[in-house]
């Protein structure tokens, strides 16, 4: 059975690229348009990994990470930030919130798959 990944980004083109990259590698992908949508979808269907943007309407990525970490099923699940934010300060906030890793957009599909394989096998 293939593993399911939740891709959270307010940019439809980024979601499409992420979904295409992951699906071509055999993963199932659930897409969410912002942090609030992502949280609802993560609660409705358990996922093996969450990939989230930082800057989104309704709920940003760091808030989503904090909300997910508060749920028993996501205490230890890998959560990767995929964002244009690359400052050390933002990365430190991400780590403090519980993010597993940080990828900067624009992303390299090969690198994305390497990181995904590393965290969920």
PADRENDO-630078 format. One record per atom (N, C-alpha, C): x, y, z; atom name. Coordinates in steps of 0.2 Angstrom, whole numbers, plus 5000, padded with zeros to 4 digits. Layout:
residues N
[rec [X, Y, Z], CA] ...
end
This chain:
residues 121
[rec [5004, 4994, 5000], N] [rec [5000, 5000, 5000], CA] [rec [5004, 5006, 5000], C] [rec [5003, 5011, 4996], N] [rec [5007, 5017, 4995], CA] [rec [5005, 5022, 5001], C] [rec [5011, 5026, 5003], N] [rec [5010, 5030, 5009], CA] [rec [5007, 5037, 5006], C] [rec [5002, 5040, 5011], N] [rec [4999, 5046, 5009], CA] [rec [5003, 5052, 5012], C] [rec [5003, 5057, 5008], N] [rec [5007, 5063, 5009], CA] [rec [5002, 5069, 5009], C] [rec [5001, 5073, 5014], N] [rec [4997, 5079, 5013], CA] [rec [5001, 5085, 5011], C] [rec [4999, 5088, 5005], N] [rec [5003, 5094, 5003], CA] [rec [4999, 5100, 5004], C] [rec [5001, 5105, 5008], N] [rec [4997, 5111, 5010], CA] [rec [5001, 5117, 5007], C] [rec [4997, 5120, 5002], N] [rec [5000, 5126, 4999], CA] [rec [4995, 5130, 4996], C] [rec [4995, 5137, 4997], N] [rec [4989, 5141, 4994], CA] [rec [4991, 5142, 4987], C] [rec [4996, 5140, 4984], N] [rec [4998, 5141, 4977], CA] [rec [4996, 5134, 4973], C] [rec [4991, 5135, 4969], N] [rec [4989, 5129, 4965], CA] [rec [4994, 5126, 4961], C] [rec [4998, 5130, 4958], N] [rec [5004, 5128, 4954], CA] [rec [5009, 5124, 4958], C] [rec [5010, 5126, 4964], N] [rec [5015, 5123, 4968], CA] [rec [5012, 5116, 4970], C] [rec [5006, 5116, 4972], N] [rec [5002, 5110, 4974], CA] [rec [5003, 5105, 4969], C] [rec [5001, 5107, 4962], N] [rec [5001, 5103, 4957], CA] [rec [5008, 5100, 4956], C] [rec [5013, 5104, 4956], N] [rec [5020, 5101, 4955], CA] [rec [5022, 5096, 4960], C] [rec [5021, 5098, 4967], N] [rec [5022, 5093, 4972], CA] [rec [5018, 5087, 4971], C] [rec [5012, 5087, 4970], N] [rec [5008, 5081, 4969], CA] [rec [5010, 5077, 4963], C] [rec [5012, 5080, 4958], N] [rec [5014, 5077, 4952], CA] [rec [5021, 5073, 4953], C] [rec [5025, 5076, 4957], N] [rec [5032, 5074, 4959], CA] [rec [5031, 5067, 4963], C] [rec [5027, 5068, 4968], N] [rec [5026, 5063, 4973], CA] [rec [5022, 5057, 4970], C] [rec [5016, 5059, 4966], N] [rec [5013, 5053, 4963], CA] [rec [5017, 5049, 4958], C] [rec [5021, 5052, 4955], N] [rec [5025, 5049, 4950], CA] [rec [5030, 5044, 4953], C] [rec [5031, 5045, 4960], N] [rec [5036, 5041, 4964], CA] [rec [5032, 5036, 4968], C] [rec [5025, 5036, 4966], N] [rec [5021, 5030, 4969], CA] [rec [5017, 5032, 4976], C] [rec [5018, 5039, 4978], N] [rec [5014, 5041, 4984], CA] [rec [5007, 5043, 4982], C] [rec [5003, 5042, 4987], N] [rec [4996, 5045, 4987], CA] [rec [4996, 5052, 4989], C] [rec [4993, 5057, 4986], N] [rec [4993, 5064, 4989], CA] [rec [4987, 5067, 4990], C] [rec [4986, 5070, 4996], N] [rec [4980, 5074, 4998], CA] [rec [4982, 5081, 4998], C] [rec [4978, 5085, 4994], N] [rec [4980, 5092, 4994], CA] [rec [4976, 5097, 4998], C] [rec [4979, 5102, 5001], N] [rec [4975, 5107, 5005], CA] [rec [4977, 5114, 5003], C] [rec [4972, 5119, 5003], N] [rec [4973, 5125, 5001], CA] [rec [4976, 5130, 5006], C] [rec [4976, 5128, 5012], N] [rec [4979, 5132, 5017], CA] [rec [4980, 5128, 5024], C] [rec [4983, 5131, 5029], N] [rec [4984, 5128, 5035], CA] [rec [4977, 5125, 5038], C] [rec [4972, 5129, 5038], N] [rec [4966, 5127, 5041], CA] [rec [4963, 5121, 5037], C] [rec [4963, 5121, 5031], N] [rec [4961, 5115, 5026], CA] [rec [4965, 5109, 5028], C] [rec [4972, 5111, 5028], N] [rec [4977, 5105, 5030], CA] [rec [4975, 5102, 5036], C] [rec [4974, 5106, 5041], N] [rec [4972, 5103, 5048], CA] [rec [4966, 5098, 5048], C] [rec [4961, 5101, 5044], N] [rec [4955, 5097, 5044], CA] [rec [4956, 5091, 5040], C] [rec [4960, 5091, 5035], N] [rec [4961, 5085, 5031], CA] [rec [4965, 5080, 5035], C] [rec [4970, 5082, 5038], N] [rec [4975, 5078, 5042], CA] [rec [4971, 5074, 5048], C] [rec [4966, 5078, 5051], N] [rec [4961, 5075, 5056], CA] [rec [4957, 5070, 5053], C] [rec [4954, 5071, 5047], N] [rec [4950, 5067, 5043], CA] [rec [4953, 5060, 5041], C] [rec [4959, 5061, 5038], N] [rec [4962, 5055, 5036], CA] [rec [4970, 5055, 5038], C] [rec [4972, 5050, 5042], N] [rec [4979, 5050, 5044], CA] [rec [4984, 5050, 5038], C] [rec [4989, 5054, 5038], N] [rec [4994, 5054, 5033], CA] [rec [5001, 5052, 5036], C] [rec [5005, 5050, 5031], N] [rec [5012, 5048, 5033], CA] [rec [5017, 5054, 5034], C] [rec [5015, 5059, 5030], N] [rec [5020, 5065, 5030], CA] [rec [5016, 5071, 5028], C] [rec [5017, 5077, 5031], N] [rec [5014, 5083, 5029], CA] [rec [5020, 5087, 5027], C] [rec [5018, 5090, 5021], N] [rec [5022, 5095, 5017], CA] [rec [5019, 5102, 5017], C] [rec [5021, 5107, 5021], N] [rec [5017, 5113, 5021], CA] [rec [5021, 5119, 5019], C] [rec [5018, 5124, 5016], N] [rec [5021, 5130, 5015], CA] [rec [5020, 5134, 5021], C] [rec [5024, 5140, 5022], N] [rec [5023, 5144, 5028], CA] [rec [5018, 5150, 5027], C] [rec [5019, 5154, 5022], N] [rec [5014, 5160, 5021], CA] [rec [5008, 5158, 5017], C] [rec [5002, 5157, 5021], N] [rec [4996, 5156, 5018], CA] [rec [4990, 5159, 5022], C] [rec [4985, 5160, 5019], N] [rec [4979, 5164, 5022], CA] [rec [4976, 5159, 5027], C] [rec [4972, 5161, 5032], N] [rec [4968, 5158, 5037], CA] [rec [4973, 5154, 5042], C] [rec [4978, 5151, 5040], N] [rec [4983, 5148, 5045], CA] [rec [4989, 5147, 5042], C] [rec [4995, 5149, 5045], N] [rec [5001, 5148, 5042], CA] [rec [5004, 5142, 5043], C] [rec [5010, 5140, 5040], N] [rec [5013, 5134, 5041], CA] [rec [5015, 5132, 5048], C] [rec [5018, 5137, 5052], N] [rec [5020, 5136, 5059], CA] [rec [5015, 5134, 5063], C] [rec [5009, 5138, 5062], N] [rec [5003, 5137, 5066], CA] [rec [5000, 5130, 5065], C] [rec [5001, 5128, 5058], N] [rec [4998, 5121, 5057], CA] [rec [5003, 5116, 5060], C] [rec [5009, 5117, 5060], N] [rec [5014, 5112, 5063], CA] [rec [5012, 5111, 5071], C] [rec [5011, 5117, 5074], N] [rec [5009, 5117, 5081], CA] [rec [5003, 5113, 5082], C] [rec [4998, 5115, 5078], N] [rec [4991, 5111, 5079], CA] [rec [4992, 5104, 5078], C] [rec [4996, 5102, 5073], N] [rec [4997, 5094, 5071], CA] [rec [5000, 5091, 5077], C] [rec [5006, 5094, 5080], N] [rec [5010, 5091, 5085], CA] [rec [5005, 5090, 5091], C] [rec [5000, 5094, 5092], N] [rec [4996, 5093, 5098], CA] [rec [4991, 5087, 5097], C] [rec [4991, 5084, 5091], N] [rec [4986, 5078, 5090], CA] [rec [4991, 5072, 5091], C] [rec [4988, 5067, 5095], N] [rec [4992, 5061, 5096], CA] [rec [4995, 5058, 5090], C] [rec [4991, 5057, 5085], N] [rec [4993, 5054, 5079], CA] [rec [4998, 5058, 5075], C] [rec [5000, 5064, 5077], N] [rec [5005, 5068, 5073], CA] [rec [5011, 5070, 5078], C] [rec [5011, 5067, 5084], N] [rec [5016, 5069, 5089], CA] [rec [5023, 5068, 5086], C] [rec [5024, 5062, 5082], N] [rec [5030, 5060, 5079], CA] [rec [5030, 5060, 5072], C] [rec [5025, 5061, 5068], N] [rec [5025, 5061, 5061], CA] [rec [5029, 5066, 5058], C] [rec [5032, 5065, 5052], N] [rec [5037, 5070, 5049], CA] [rec [5033, 5075, 5046], C] [rec [5035, 5081, 5047], N] [rec [5032, 5087, 5044], CA] [rec [5037, 5091, 5041], C] [rec [5037, 5092, 5035], N] [rec [5042, 5096, 5031], CA] [rec [5039, 5103, 5029], C] [rec [5043, 5108, 5030], N] [rec [5041, 5115, 5028], CA] [rec [5044, 5115, 5021], C] [rec [5040, 5118, 5016], N] [rec [5042, 5119, 5009], CA] [rec [5040, 5126, 5008], C] [rec [5044, 5130, 5008], N] [rec [5043, 5138, 5008], CA] [rec [5048, 5142, 5005], C] [rec [5046, 5148, 5003], N] [rec [5051, 5153, 5000], CA] [rec [5055, 5156, 5006], C] [rec [5053, 5155, 5012], N] [rec [5056, 5158, 5018], CA] [rec [5063, 5154, 5019], C] [rec [5069, 5157, 5019], N] [rec [5075, 5153, 5020], CA] [rec [5079, 5156, 5026], C] [rec [5077, 5161, 5030], N] [rec [5081, 5164, 5035], CA] [rec [5082, 5159, 5041], C] [rec [5088, 5160, 5044], N] [rec [5089, 5155, 5050], CA] [rec [5084, 5156, 5055], C] [rec [5081, 5163, 5056], N] [rec [5076, 5164, 5061], CA] [rec [5070, 5160, 5060], C] [rec [5068, 5160, 5054], N] [rec [5062, 5156, 5052], CA] [rec [5063, 5149, 5053], C] [rec [5069, 5146, 5051], N] [rec [5070, 5139, 5052], CA] [rec [5070, 5137, 5059], C] [rec [5073, 5142, 5063], N] [rec [5073, 5141, 5071], CA] [rec [5066, 5140, 5073], C] [rec [5062, 5145, 5071], N] [rec [5055, 5145, 5073], CA] [rec [5051, 5138, 5071], C] [rec [5053, 5136, 5065], N] [rec [5050, 5130, 5062], CA] [rec [5052, 5124, 5067], C] [rec [5059, 5124, 5068], N] [rec [5061, 5118, 5072], CA] [rec [5058, 5118, 5079], C] [rec [5057, 5124, 5082], N] [rec [5054, 5125, 5089], CA] [rec [5047, 5123, 5089], C] [rec [5043, 5124, 5083], N] [rec [5036, 5122, 5082], CA] [rec [5036, 5115, 5081], C] [rec [5041, 5111, 5079], N] [rec [5041, 5104, 5078], CA] [rec [5042, 5102, 5071], C] [rec [5044, 5106, 5067], N] [rec [5045, 5104, 5060], CA] [rec [5051, 5099, 5059], C] [rec [5050, 5094, 5055], N] [rec [5055, 5089, 5055], CA] [rec [5061, 5092, 5050], C] [rec [5059, 5095, 5045], N] [rec [5064, 5098, 5040], CA] [rec [5062, 5104, 5037], C] [rec [5066, 5107, 5032], N] [rec [5065, 5113, 5029], CA] [rec [5067, 5113, 5022], C] [rec [5063, 5114, 5017], N] [rec [5065, 5114, 5010], CA] [rec [5063, 5121, 5007], C] [rec [5067, 5124, 5003], N] [rec [5066, 5130, 5001], CA] [rec [5064, 5130, 4993], C] [rec [5058, 5134, 4992], N] [rec [5056, 5134, 4985], CA] [rec [5060, 5140, 4981], C] [rec [5061, 5139, 4975], N] [rec [5058, 5133, 4971], CA] [rec [5062, 5127, 4972], C] [rec [5058, 5121, 4973], N] [rec [5061, 5115, 4975], CA] [rec [5064, 5111, 4969], C] [rec [5069, 5107, 4970], N] [rec [5071, 5102, 4965], CA] [rec [5067, 5095, 4966], C] [rec [5063, 5093, 4961], N] [rec [5059, 5087, 4962], CA] [rec [5063, 5081, 4965], C] [rec [5069, 5080, 4962], N] [rec [5074, 5075, 4964], CA] [rec [5075, 5075, 4972], C] [rec [5077, 5081, 4974], N] [rec [5079, 5083, 4981], CA] [rec [5073, 5081, 4985], C] [rec [5067, 5084, 4983], N] [rec [5061, 5083, 4987], CA] [rec [5060, 5075, 4988], C] [rec [5060, 5071, 4983], N] [rec [5059, 5064, 4983], CA] [rec [5065, 5061, 4988], C] [rec [5071, 5063, 4988], N] [rec [5076, 5061, 4992], CA] [rec [5074, 5062, 4999], C] [rec [5072, 5068, 5001], N] [rec [5070, 5070, 5008], CA] [rec [5064, 5066, 5010], C] [rec [5059, 5065, 5006], N] [rec [5053, 5061, 5007], CA] [rec [5055, 5054, 5009], C] [rec [5059, 5051, 5005], N] [rec [5061, 5044, 5006], CA] [rec [5065, 5043, 5012], C] [rec [5069, 5048, 5014], N] [rec [5073, 5048, 5020], CA] [rec [5068, 5048, 5026], C] [rec [5063, 5052, 5026], N] [rec [5059, 5053, 5032], CA] [rec [5053, 5048, 5033], C] [rec [5051, 5045, 5027], N] [rec [5045, 5040, 5028], CA] [rec [5047, 5034, 5024], C] [rec [5053, 5033, 5021], N] [rec [5055, 5027, 5018], CA] [rec [5052, 5025, 5012], C] 
end
